[in-house]
């Protein structure tokens, strides 16, 4: 209470209002910085309101306490007197953070000692008014006066802005005279006929139109230039920062260096696609390199299939790592840095259990003040396996931005490591490993999702605590999709319960599942670009991803005819002497004769059509085959007319007999349907996948009280084992995609064998109503 009262009095005496003081005291960091600034300035002058306002600016904008002290002296001595000088001073200190300040360079950049006389202001304003006189006289007081003040900013950079504005007003009044009634009328604006935007349209996902590379090169990313880490907000400087930076630049040549650091304990999902595109894409767009670093610090959950699967997906998306590294490459170095941290009394051995340090405001460790020598000995015992798992941890003496106190740096795990075997029984945590591996690999831009923002100050603290080069952490918004779960634990549960088959089940949104479903990597990358480079967390409807897939496949997927539910048709008047008719069909029918490629289909007297394409009596709006309605066959140029049909023992129609004539010799039918010839087709299996979950957020207990497993749709997979396909599909490669005419886009599944082709539904077609 005493401290608050003394601080309040300090602020009030500096000319701040009581309201301003109360607002400032709510922010402890700002209060402390402003107190230091006022106390530093008080050594040189009495702090009044004019000085206090300038001190407030530097206290709120300058993070380095030593810089605040330097600038406070300049303000107190009246060397920095206005907002423009303060802005210049802050910019100078960011660009030149090493102390002591070069006083000559600082004075030149910040206008120290520069006094702009009223005569100089008058002369410059006169020149500006003269240059713009024709426009001013024509538009009078409707002229954009802001333009004139903008022109004055350069020659009168360090002049008092109020004096410049006053002189400008006087000279305009001199030129135009007092305002007339006409001048007083509001400036007319043309009424724009803006299109009405429906509520539905507003709620739709916003689509970014720039390519990902253009976005990552663009000014939207206010990232620092390589070598200028110290210009970023929150970056912490030490006396060795610039020396480390010099060594970093000598090694990298000023190259942009990023990294993608997944944990190898699961398969990557759609959210990782954005991370891959962001990390690899930013490096590529700026002529840099990107590392693939496996964060392999949790040996119990790591498997070889996850290591290979991650690299496979990175390459599938079109990126090649500059280097594949592992956190475990640095285990020896990390251990040395942990010892250094203990020796600096910045880490200690603690015996609290995991349950005791979890949650909000856990009790402080009873071992927080343990002697350095004791912690060093215990850490060595941990290293040698002399302490039981869970009986000791190494904690860092630091408070994170989210209030978490003394995060864990090392813990004991008696588990063999995938790469180092039994060499280690203590393993570093993410909070310890992440920034130090970035430093070791000389990363320039450490890009991570927004939830890691609370760890940024810890990132900088740890690099500085062990005195190594410190990269800059930047955060971007995480990408989530509705109607899915991506948690490794939850997907594992779906697999264990037999709801999905494996990590690559096409109903999931893991990258391996999307590839198996037939989503092209190009479409996923385009989708990430459409979502945009944003700092906000985004939750997207699957329809946006599907639209990107549809656009890509429409241009690339060859067309074929496949029948899901075959109905046999006998053509009683088929008159080809050879018994068959071969037709050259374009793979991209919309291009006609200009199609990039063609394939042959064969018509014989026995064909198959979709069972749903025939009914006994046509109803209003029905356009396909019926006893009283003709139908055309695509590409064959034949029109069928019903004659009779047969049924099986269950009363289902088994065969339809029809006559056929060339389309040129009869009335045009209402529609043309797809088909396959019996002798030119093979039986295949089609797997029709649909949405796995009923609700947008199956993890929301308020909507799905029974948990996400209870939200699964019962019939999200329908297997059709007796479909018929064109023979031209035989031998198609795994994951090759096609458009099955009138059915949708399909992909060759990995379960395909030489004796039977298997296809997965990738995405349905958008069909016209009534078809």
C-alpha positions in Angstrom: 0.0 0.0 0.0 2.9 2.4 0.9 4.6 1.6 -2.4 1.3 2.4 -4.3 0.9 5.7 -2.4 4.4 6.8 -3.1 4.2 5.9 -6.7 0.8 7.7 -7.0 2.3 10.8 -5.5 5.3 10.6 -7.8 3.0 10.5 -10.9 0.7 13.3 -9.6 3.7 15.5 -9.0 4.8 14.9 -12.6 1.6 16.5 -13.8 -0.6 13.5 -14.5 -4.3 13.6 -13.7 -5.7 11.3 -11.0 -7.6 9.3 -13.6 -4.4 8.8 -15.7 -2.5 7.8 -12.6 -5.1 5.2 -11.6 -5.1 3.7 -15.1 -1.3 3.5 -15.2 -1.1 1.8 -11.8 -3.2 -1.1 -13.1 -0.2 -1.9 -15.4 2.6 -3.0 -13.2 5.2 -3.1 -16.0 4.3 0.4 -17.2 4.2 1.8 -13.7 7.7 0.5 -12.9 9.1 1.9 -16.2 7.5 5.3 -15.7 8.7 5.5 -12.1 12.3 4.8 -13.2 12.0 7.4 -16.0 10.7 10.1 -13.6 13.4 9.3 -11.0 16.1 9.4 -13.7 14.8 12.7 -15.1 14.5 14.2 -11.5 18.3 14.1 -11.2 18.5 16.8 -13.9 15.3 18.9 -13.7 12.0 19.3 -12.0 9.5 17.0 -13.7 6.5 19.0 -14.8 3.6 18.1 -17.0 5.4 18.7 -20.3 8.4 16.5 -19.3 6.1 13.9 -17.7 4.1 13.4 -20.9 7.3 12.8 -22.9 8.5 10.4 -20.2 5.2 8.5 -20.4 5.8 7.9 -24.1 9.2 6.3 -23.7 8.1 4.3 -20.6 5.3 2.8 -22.6 7.2 2.2 -25.8 10.8 1.4 -24.8 11.4 -2.0 -23.2 15.1 -1.7 -22.3 15.4 -0.1 -18.9 18.9 1.3 -19.7 17.5 3.0 -22.8 14.7 4.5 -20.8 17.3 6.0 -18.4 19.3 7.5 -21.3 16.3 9.1 -23.0 14.9 10.4 -19.6 18.1 12.5 -19.3 17.7 13.9 -22.8 14.1 14.8 -22.0 14.9 16.4 -18.6 17.7 18.6 -20.2 15.1 19.7 -22.9 17.2 18.1 -25.7 14.1 16.1 -26.7 11.2 18.5 -26.5 8.4 17.2 -28.8 6.7 14.1 -30.1 8.6 14.0 -33.3 11.9 14.0 -31.5 10.7 11.3 -29.2 9.7 9.1 -32.1 13.1 9.7 -33.8 14.9 8.9 -30.5 13.0 5.6 -30.0 13.7 4.6 -33.6 17.4 5.4 -33.1 17.8 3.4 -30.0 16.1 0.4 -31.6 18.5 0.5 -34.5 21.6 1.3 -32.3 20.9 -0.5 -29.0 24.5 -0.8 -27.8 25.5 1.7 -25.1 27.0 4.2 -24.7 25.1 6.3 -27.2 27.0 8.0 -30.1 26.0 11.5 -29.0 26.8 13.2 -32.4 24.8 10.6 -34.4 22.0 10.7 -31.9 21.8 14.5 -32.0 21.7 14.5 -35.8 18.9 11.9 -36.0 16.8 13.4 -33.2 17.3 17.1 -33.8 19.0 17.7 -30.5 19.9 21.4 -30.3 17.9 22.2 -33.4 15.8 25.3 -32.8 13.4 26.2 -35.7 12.7 29.9 -35.6 9.3 31.5 -36.4 10.9 33.1 -39.4 12.0 29.7 -40.8 8.5 28.3 -40.2 6.9 31.3 -42.0 9.3 31.0 -44.9 8.7 27.3 -45.5 4.9 27.6 -45.2 5.0 30.4 -47.7 6.7 28.3 -50.2 4.3 25.4 -49.7 1.2 27.7 -50.1 2.7 29.3 -53.2 3.2 25.8 -54.8 -0.4 24.8 -54.1 -2.0 28.3 -54.7 -4.1 27.4 -57.8 -5.7 24.4 -56.1 -6.3 26.3 -52.8 -8.0 29.3 -54.6 -10.1 26.9 -56.7 -11.3 24.7 -53.8 -11.0 27.3 -51.0 -11.5 25.8 -47.6 -12.5 22.5 -49.1 -8.8 22.0 -50.1 -7.1 19.1 -48.3 -5.1 21.0 -45.7 -3.6 17.8 -44.4 -1.7 17.6 -47.7 0.0 20.9 -47.0 1.0 19.9 -43.5 2.4 16.7 -44.9 4.6 18.7 -47.2 5.8 20.8 -44.3 6.8 17.7 -42.3 10.2 17.2 -44.1 11.7 20.7 -44.1 10.3 21.5 -40.7 10.8 18.0 -39.1 11.8 19.2 -35.7 9.6 22.4 -35.5 6.8 22.6 -33.0 3.8 21.1 -34.8 1.4 23.5 -33.2 3.4 26.5 -34.5 3.5 25.0 -38.0 -0.3 24.5 -37.9 -0.9 28.1 -36.6 1.3 29.6 -39.4 -0.5 27.5 -42.0 -3.9 28.7 -40.9 -2.8 32.3 -40.9 -1.4 32.2 -44.4 -4.5 30.4 -45.8 -6.7 33.1 -44.1 -4.5 35.7 -45.7 -4.9 34.2 -49.1 -8.6 33.4 -49.0 -10.1 35.8 -46.5 -12.7 34.7 -43.9 -14.9 31.7 -44.6 -18.1 32.4 -46.5 -21.5 30.7 -46.0 -20.6 28.5 -48.9 -17.3 27.5 -47.3 -19.2 26.6 -44.2 -21.4 24.0 -46.0 -20.3 20.4 -45.5 -18.4 18.9 -48.3 -20.7 17.0 -50.6 -20.2 13.3 -51.1 -21.5 11.3 -53.9 -24.0 8.7 -52.7 -22.7 5.3 -53.6 -25.0 2.5 -54.5 -23.5 -0.1 -52.3 -24.7 -3.7 -52.9 -26.7 -5.1 -50.0 -24.7 -7.7 -48.2 -26.7 -10.5 -46.7 -26.0 -11.8 -43.2 -25.2 -15.2 -44.7 -22.5 -13.6 -46.9 -20.9 -11.9 -44.0 -20.6 -15.1 -42.1 -18.9 -16.9 -44.9 -15.1 -17.5 -44.7 -13.1 -14.6 -46.0 -10.8 -15.7 -48.9 -7.3 -14.2 -49.4 -6.7 -13.7 -53.2 -2.9 -13.1 -53.1 -0.7 -16.2 -53.6 1.1 -17.5 -50.5 4.5 -16.4 -51.8 3.2 -12.8 -52.5 1.7 -12.7 -49.0 4.9 -14.0 -47.4 6.9 -11.4 -49.3 4.4 -8.6 -48.6 4.4 -5.8 -46.2 1.6 -7.5 -44.2 4.3 -9.4 -42.4 6.0 -6.8 -40.2 8.9 -9.1 -39.7 12.3 -7.9 -38.8 15.2 -7.9 -41.4 17.8 -10.4 -40.7 20.4 -9.0 -38.2 17.9 -6.5 -36.8 16.4 -8.7 -34.1 16.8 -5.9 -31.6 14.2 -3.7 -33.5 11.3 -6.0 -32.6 9.0 -5.3 -29.6 9.9 -7.1 -26.5 13.3 -8.3 -27.6 15.7 -8.1 -24.7 19.2 -6.8 -25.1 22.3 -7.7 -23.1 25.9 -6.4 -23.3 26.8 -9.4 -25.5 23.7 -9.3 -27.8 25.5 -7.4 -30.7 28.6 -9.7 -30.5 26.4 -12.8 -30.8 24.5 -11.1 -33.7 27.8 -10.4 -35.5 28.8 -14.0 -35.3 25.4 -15.1 -36.4 25.5 -12.9 -39.5 29.1 -14.0 -40.3 27.9 -17.6 -40.3 24.6 -17.1 -42.2 25.5 -14.2 -44.4 22.2 -12.5 -43.5 20.2 -15.4 -44.8 16.5 -15.9 -43.6 16.5 -19.2 -41.7 13.3 -20.8 -40.4 12.5 -24.2 -39.0 9.5 -26.6 -38.8 9.8 -28.4 -35.5 7.1 -31.2 -35.1 7.1 -33.8 -32.4 7.5 -37.3 -33.9 4.7 -38.8 -31.9 1.9 -38.6 -34.4 0.9 -37.9 -37.9 0.6 -34.3 -39.2 -2.8 -32.8 -39.7 -4.4 -29.9 -41.7 -3.2 -27.4 -39.2 0.3 -28.5 -39.7 -0.1 -27.8 -43.5 -0.4 -24.1 -42.6 2.7 -24.3 -40.4 4.7 -26.1 -43.1 3.6 -23.5 -45.7 4.3 -20.7 -43.4 7.8 -21.8 -42.3 9.0 -23.3 -45.6 7.1 -20.7 -47.6 8.5 -17.7 -45.7 12.1 -19.0 -46.2 11.4 -19.7 -49.9 9.8 -16.3 -50.6 12.7 -14.5 -49.1 15.6 -16.7 -50.6 16.2 -18.4 -47.3 16.3 -22.0 -46.0 14.1 -24.0 -43.7 15.2 -26.8 -41.4 13.0 -29.8 -40.5 13.8 -30.4 -36.9 12.2 -33.2 -35.0 11.5 -32.2 -31.4 12.4 -35.7 -30.2 12.5 -35.1 -26.4 9.8 -37.5 -25.4 11.2 -41.0 -26.0 8.1 -42.9 -24.8 5.9 -41.8 -27.6 8.2 -41.6 -30.6 8.1 -44.2 -33.4 10.0 -44.6 -36.7 6.8 -44.3 -38.7 6.2 -40.8 -37.4 9.6 -39.6 -38.3 9.3 -41.0 -41.9 5.7 -39.9 -42.2 6.4 -36.3 -41.3 9.2 -36.0 -43.9 7.0 -37.7 -46.4 4.2 -35.1 -45.9 6.6 -32.1 -46.0 7.9 -33.4 -49.4 4.3 -34.2 -50.6 3.4 -30.5 -50.0 6.3 -29.6 -52.3 9.0 -28.6 -49.9 12.5 -30.0 -49.3 14.2 -29.3 -46.0 17.5 -27.5 -46.1 18.6 -30.0 -43.4 16.8 -32.6 -41.3 17.9 -32.2 -37.7 16.8 -33.5 -34.3 16.6 -31.9 -30.9 18.6 -35.0 -29.8 21.5 -33.9 -31.9 22.1 -31.2 -29.3 21.6 -33.3 -26.1 25.2 -32.8 -25.0 25.1 -29.1 -25.7 21.7 -28.7 -24.0 23.0 -30.5 -20.9 26.0 -28.1 -20.7 23.7 -25.1 -21.0 21.5 -26.5 -18.2 24.6 -26.8 -16.0 25.5 -23.2 -16.9 22.0 -22.1 -15.9 22.4 -23.7 -12.5 25.8 -22.1 -12.0 24.3 -18.7 -12.6 21.7 -19.5 -9.9 19.0 -19.4 -12.5 17.8 -23.0 -12.1 17.5 -25.4 -9.2 16.5 -29.0 -8.5 13.0 -29.5 -7.2 11.2 -32.5 -5.7 7.6 -31.5 -6.2 5.4 -33.9 -8.1 3.8 -33.0 -11.4 0.4 -32.7 -9.8 1.8 -30.2 -7.3 3.0 -27.7 -9.9 0.1 -27.9 -12.3 -2.9 -25.6 -12.3 -3.3 -21.9 -11.5 -1.1 -20.4 -8.7 0.5 -23.6 -7.4 2.5 -23.2 -4.2 6.2 -22.1 -4.6 8.8 -24.8 -4.4 10.2 -25.4 -1.0 13.6 -26.0 -2.8 13.6 -22.7 -4.7 16.5 -21.3 -2.6 18.6 -24.5 -2.8 22.4 -23.8 -2.9 24.0 -23.9 -6.4 26.5 -26.6 -5.4 23.7 -28.9 -4.1 21.6 -28.5 -7.3 24.7 -29.2 -9.4 25.3 -32.4 -7.5 21.7 -33.5 -7.8 21.5 -32.7 -11.5 24.6 -34.9 -12.0 22.9 -37.7 -10.0 19.8 -37.3 -12.2 22.1 -37.7 -15.3 23.7 -40.8 -13.9 20.3 -42.5 -13.1 20.7 -42.4 -9.3 17.3 -40.7 -8.7 14.0 -42.3 -9.4 11.7 -41.1 -12.2 9.4 -38.4 -10.9 11.5 -37.8 -7.8 13.4 -34.7 -9.1 13.1 -32.1 -11.8 15.3 -29.1 -12.9 13.3 -25.9 -12.8 14.2 -22.5 -14.2 14.0 -19.5 -12.0 11.6 -17.5 -14.2 8.0 -16.3 -14.4 6.4 -16.8 -17.8 4.0 -14.3 -19.4 0.9 -16.4 -18.5 2.0 -16.4 -14.8 3.4 -19.9 -14.8 6.3 -19.9 -12.3 9.6 -21.7 -12.7 8.9 -23.9 -15.7 10.5 -27.4 -15.9 13.8 -27.6 -17.9 14.6 -31.3 -17.4 12.8 -34.4 -16.1 13.8 -38.1 -15.5 12.6 -40.7 -18.0 14.0 -44.2 -17.9 13.1 -44.9 -21.5 15.3 -45.8 -24.4 15.5 -43.0 -27.0 14.8 -43.7 -30.7 18.3 -42.3 -31.7 20.4 -42.1 -28.6 19.4 -45.4 -27.1 20.2 -45.7 -23.3 22.7 -42.9 -23.3 20.3 -40.5 -21.5 17.8 -40.9 -18.7 17.0 -37.2 -18.4 15.4 -35.3 -21.2 14.8 -31.6 -21.7 11.4 -30.1 -22.0 10.0 -28.0 -24.9 10.4 -24.8 -22.9 14.1 -25.5 -22.5 14.8 -27.1 -25.9 12.9 -24.9 -28.3 14.8 -21.6 -28.1 18.2 -23.1 -27.6 17.9 -25.4 -30.6 16.8 -22.3 -32.6 19.9 -20.6 -31.4 22.2 -23.5 -32.2 20.8 -23.7 -35.7 21.1 -19.9 -36.1 17.4 -19.5 -36.9 16.5 -15.9 -37.8 12.7 -16.2 -37.6 11.2 -18.6 -35.1 7.6 -18.9 -36.4 5.0 -20.6 -34.2 1.3 -20.5 -33.5 -0.4 -18.0 -31.3 -0.7 -20.2 -28.2 3.1 -19.9 -27.8 3.0 -16.2 -27.4 2.9 -16.6 -23.6 6.3 -18.3 -23.9 8.0 -15.5 -25.9 9.5 -13.7 -23.0 10.8 -17.0 -21.6 12.3 -17.7 -25.0 14.3 -14.4 -24.8 15.1 -14.8 -21.1 16.6 -18.3 -21.5 18.8 -17.4 -24.5 20.1 -14.4 -22.6 20.5 -16.3 -19.3 22.9 -18.8 -20.9 24.5 -16.0 -23.1 23.8 -17.3 -26.6 22.5 -15.8 -29.8 18.8 -15.1 -29.5 16.5 -15.4 -32.5 13.1 -13.6 -32.7 9.9 -15.5 -32.1 6.9 -14.5 -34.3 3.4 -15.9 -33.8 0.7 -16.6 -36.4 -2.9 -17.8 -36.1 -3.6 -21.4 -35.8 -5.8 -23.1 -38.5 -8.7 -25.3 -37.3 -11.5 -27.0 -39.2 -15.0 -27.6 -38.1 -16.4 -31.2 -37.9 -13.2 -32.8 -37.0 -10.7 -33.6 -34.2 -6.9 -33.4 -34.7 -5.6 -34.2 -31.3 -3.2 -37.2 -31.4 -4.8 -38.6 -28.3 -8.3 -38.4 -29.6 -7.5 -39.8 -33.0 -5.7 -42.6 -31.3 -8.9 -43.3 -29.3 -10.9 -43.4 -32.6 -8.5 -45.9 -34.0 -8.5 -48.0 -30.8 -12.3 -48.1 -30.7 -12.4 -49.2 -34.4 -14.4 -46.1 -35.4 -11.7 -45.3 -38.0 -9.1 -47.7 -39.4 -5.8 -45.8 -38.9 -4.1 -42.4 -39.0 -4.7 -42.3 -42.8 -8.5 -43.1 -42.7 -10.0 -40.7 -45.3 -12.6 -39.4 -42.8 -9.8 -37.8 -40.8 -8.0 -34.5 -41.5 -4.5 -35.8 -41.0 -2.4 -35.1 -44.1 -1.9 -38.8 -44.8 -5.7 -39.2 -44.6 -6.3 -36.3 -47.0 -3.7 -37.7 -49.5 -5.4 -41.1 -49.3 -8.8 -39.4 -49.9 -7.3 -37.9 -53.0 -6.8 -34.2 -51.9 -4.0 -32.9 -54.1 -1.2 -31.2 -52.3 -1.5 -28.2 -54.6 -5.1 -27.8 -53.4 -4.1 -27.9 -49.7 -1.4 -25.3 -50.4 -3.9 -23.1 -52.2 -6.3 -23.5 -49.3 -3.6 -22.3 -46.9 -3.0 -19.3 -49.1 -6.7 -18.5 -49.2 -7.0 -18.7 -45.4 -4.2 -16.0 -45.5 -1.2 -15.1 -43.3 -2.9 -13.8 -40.2 -2.2 -13.6 -36.5 -5.8 -14.5 -35.7 -6.9 -18.1 -34.9 -9.2 -19.2 -37.7 -11.9 -21.9 -37.7 -12.8 -22.8 -41.2 -15.7 -24.7 -42.7 -14.6 -27.9 -44.6 -16.5 -26.5 -47.6 -13.7 -24.0 -48.2 -11.0 -26.7 -48.3 -13.3 -28.8 -50.5 -13.8 -25.9 -52.9 -10.1 -25.6 -53.3 -9.8 -29.3 -54.0 -12.7 -29.2 -56.5 -11.0 -26.3 -58.4 -7.7 -28.1 -58.6 -9.2 -31.5 -59.7 -11.5 -30.0 -62.2 -8.5 -28.9 -64.1 -6.3 -32.0 -63.6 -8.5 -35.1 -63.1 -9.1 -37.1 -66.2 -12.7 -38.1 -66.8 -13.9 -41.7 -66.7 -17.2 -43.5 -66.6 -17.9 -45.8 -63.6 -21.2 -47.3 -62.5 -21.9 -47.5 -58.8 -25.1 -49.6 -58.9 -25.1 -51.4 -62.2 -28.3 -52.2 -64.1 -27.8 -54.3 -67.2 -29.2 -53.0 -70.5 -29.6 -55.2 -73.7 -29.5 -53.2 -76.9 -31.7 -55.3 -79.2 -31.1 -53.3 -82.4 -27.3 -52.7 -82.0 -26.2 -53.4 -85.6 -22.4 -53.1 -85.6 -21.1 -56.0 -87.7 -18.0 -56.4 -85.6 -20.2 -56.6 -82.5 -18.6 -53.5 -80.9 -18.0 -49.8 -81.7 -14.8 -48.1 -80.5 -15.1 -44.4 -79.6 -12.2 -42.0 -78.9 -13.3 -40.0 -75.9 -11.5 -36.8 -74.6 -10.1 -37.1 -71.1 -11.3 -33.5 -70.6 -14.6 -33.4 -72.5 -15.1 -29.6 -72.0 -12.1 -29.1 -74.2 -13.5 -31.3 -77.0 -11.0 -31.9 -79.8 -8.5 -29.7 -78.0 -8.3 -32.0 -75.0 -4.8 -32.7 -73.8 -5.4 -36.5 -74.1 -7.9 -39.1 -75.1 -8.9 -42.7 -74.3 -11.0 -45.3 -76.1 -14.4 -46.7 -74.9 -16.3 -49.5 -76.5 -20.0 -49.9 -77.1 -21.5 -53.4 -77.4 -25.0 -54.8 -77.3 -24.8 -55.2 -73.5 -24.0 -52.2 -71.3 -24.6 -51.1 -67.7 -26.2 -47.9 -66.5 -26.8 -46.6 -63.0 -29.8 -48.3 -61.4 -31.2 -45.0 -60.4 -31.1 -43.8 -64.0 -34.1 -46.0 -64.8 -37.7 -45.9 -63.4 -40.8 -47.5 -64.8 -42.8 -44.3 -65.2 -41.3 -40.9 -65.5 -42.5 -38.3 -63.1 -42.5 -34.5 -63.6 -39.0 -33.1 -63.7 -37.4 -36.6 -64.2 -35.0 -36.5 -67.2 -33.6 -39.9 -67.4 -34.6 -43.3 -68.8 -38.1 -44.7 -68.3 -40.6 -47.0 -70.0 -42.2 -43.9 -71.5 -39.0 -41.7 -71.9 -35.9 -42.1 -74.1 -32.4 -41.5 -73.0 -29.1 -40.8 -74.7 -25.7 -42.4 -74.1 -22.8 -40.0 -73.6 -20.2 -40.1 -76.4 -21.9 -43.1 -78.2 -24.4 -40.9 -80.0 -27.1 -43.4 -79.4 -30.6 -42.9 -78.1 -32.4 -45.8 -76.2 -36.1 -46.6 -76.3 -37.6 -49.0 -73.7 -39.0 -52.3 -74.9 -39.3 -54.6 -71.9 -37.6 -55.7 -68.7 -37.0 -58.7 -66.5 -37.1 -59.0 -62.7 -35.3 -61.3 -60.2 -36.9 -63.4 -57.5 -37.2 -60.4 -55.2 -39.0 -58.4 -57.8 -36.1 -56.1 -58.6 -35.5 -55.2 -62.2 -32.5 -57.2 -63.4 -32.4 -56.5 -67.2 -33.9 -53.8 -69.4 -34.3 -54.4 -73.1 -34.1 -51.4 -75.4 -33.8 -50.5 -79.0 -31.2 -47.9 -80.1 -30.8 -45.5 -82.9 -28.3 -42.8 -83.8 -29.1 -39.5 -82.1 -29.1 -37.8 -85.5 -32.1 -39.9 -86.6 -34.5 -39.1 -83.7 -35.8 -36.4 -81.4 -33.2 -35.2 -78.9 -33.6 -36.9 -75.5 -33.9 -34.9 -72.3 -30.5 -36.1 -71.1 -27.4 -38.2 -71.9 -26.2 -40.5 -69.2 -22.9 -42.3 -68.5 -22.5 -46.1 -69.0 -20.0 -48.9 -69.5 -20.0 -51.9 -71.8 -20.1 -55.3 -70.2 -17.1 -56.6 -72.2 -15.1 -53.4 -71.7 -15.5 -53.0 -67.9 -14.3 -54.6 -64.7 -15.8 -55.0 -61.3 -14.3 -52.5 -58.7 -14.8 -51.4 -55.2 -15.9 -47.9 -54.3 -15.7 -46.4 -50.8 -18.1 -43.5 -50.3 -16.9 -41.4 -47.3 -18.9 -38.7 -45.6 -18.5 -36.4 -42.6 -17.4 -38.3 -39.5 -19.0 -36.0 -36.9 -22.5 -34.5 -36.6 -21.6 -31.2 -34.9 -19.2 -28.4 -35.9 -17.3 -28.8 -32.7 -17.5 -32.4 -31.5 -15.2 -31.6 -28.5 -17.7 -29.0 -27.1 -19.2 -30.7 -24.0 -22.1 -28.2 -24.0 -23.2 -29.4 -27.4 -21.9 -33.0 -27.1 -22.2 -33.9 -23.4 -21.2 -37.5 -24.0 -17.9 -36.6 -25.6 -16.6 -36.5 -29.2 -16.8 -40.3 -29.6 -20.6 -40.2 -29.2 -20.8 -37.6 -31.9 -19.6 -39.9 -34.7 -22.0 -40.6 -37.6 -22.8 -44.3 -37.8 -22.7 -44.6 -41.6 -19.8 -42.4 -42.6 -18.4 -45.1 -44.8 -20.4 -47.0 -47.4 -18.6 -49.7 -49.3 -19.9 -50.6 -52.8 -18.1 -53.8 -53.8 -19.7 -54.6 -57.2 -19.4 -51.3 -59.1 -18.2 -51.4 -62.7 -15.5 -49.3 -64.3 -14.0 -48.7 -67.7 -11.1 -51.0 -68.4 -8.9 -48.0 -69.1 -8.7 -47.5 -65.3 -6.8 -50.8 -64.8 -3.2 -50.2 -63.7 -3.8 -46.7 -62.3 -1.2 -45.6 -59.7 -1.9 -45.3 -56.0 -3.5 -41.9 -55.2 -4.2 -41.0 -58.8 -7.4 -39.0 -59.0 -10.2 -39.1 -61.6 -13.5 -37.5 -62.1 -16.1 -40.3 -62.4 -18.7 -38.6 -64.6 -21.8 -37.5 -62.8 -20.6 -39.2 -59.5 -17.7 -37.1 -58.2 -13.9 -37.1 -57.9 -12.3 -40.4 -56.8 -8.8 -41.5 -55.9 -7.1 -44.9 -56.3 -6.8 -46.4 -52.8 -3.7 -48.1 -51.4 -5.7 -51.3 -50.9 -5.9 -51.7 -54.7 -4.6 -55.1 -55.8 -3.9 -56.5 -59.3 -7.2 -58.4 -59.1 -9.4 -55.5 -57.9 -9.2 -51.7 -58.1 -10.4 -49.8 -55.0 -11.4 -46.1 -55.2 -12.2 -43.6 -52.5 -14.6 -40.8 -52.9 -12.6 -37.6 -52.8 -15.3 -35.1 -53.1 -18.8 -35.0 -54.8 -19.5 -32.9 -57.9 -21.6 -29.9 -57.7 -24.6 -31.0 -59.7 -27.4 -29.0 -61.1 -30.8 -29.3 -59.4 -32.9 -32.1 -60.8 -30.1 -34.3 -62.1 
